[in-house]
């Protein structure tokens, strides 16, 4: 296996890793906020964890390709987006 085909697992667990690096792309496990906390707090915590995992993988949100966000209640969309908009790289 060549270097570009290698797999690097970050914080592996019994079923999955928190992040996997393969072919120059970092794949993150799903991150979840604390149940019952306000959506803004949950969003900040999740985004901080994403920043941490990306740093461990040697990259940052500036190189983000895609994101999938699940909300328990669509009524929280605007509040979550307000935090997201402050976090996401403007480029």
Beta strands, then each sheet from edge to edge (+ up, - down):
strand 1: 7-12
strand 2: 17-22
strand 3: 25-28
sheet 1: 1+ 2- 3+
end
